């Protein structure tokens, strides 16, 4: 497994997410996703009941990086994405609130 810093991970992830359609998430682990909201990467936990519903957003800090480093490095080497209608609705709702369409 190659060495990867938190900043390198964030940069690579942001680059990938900017290039895919709105409403698509990076499935980082079985419980955490990331998505592009039109201006930045948002990290979020998903429900543990297999519904895939977004429960809470979080900041990816050194603490999470230290605990989930191996999972994130594995994901960078073999990225997985999902289309999530919930995100598509959130993205457009956020854009409408800012007067941007």
HELIX and SHEET records of a PDB file:
HELIX    1   1 UNK A    6  UNK A   18  1                                  13    
HELIX    2   2 UNK A   62  UNK A   77  1                                  16    
HELIX    3   3 UNK A   85  UNK A   97  1                                  13    
SHEET    1   A 5 UNK A  54  UNK A  58  0                                        
SHEET    2   A 5 UNK A  41  UNK A  46 -1                                        
SHEET    3   A 5 UNK A  32  UNK A  36 -1                                        
SHEET    4   A 5 UNK A  24  UNK A  27 -1                                        
SHEET    5   A 5 UNK A  81  UNK A  83 -1                                        
END                                                                             
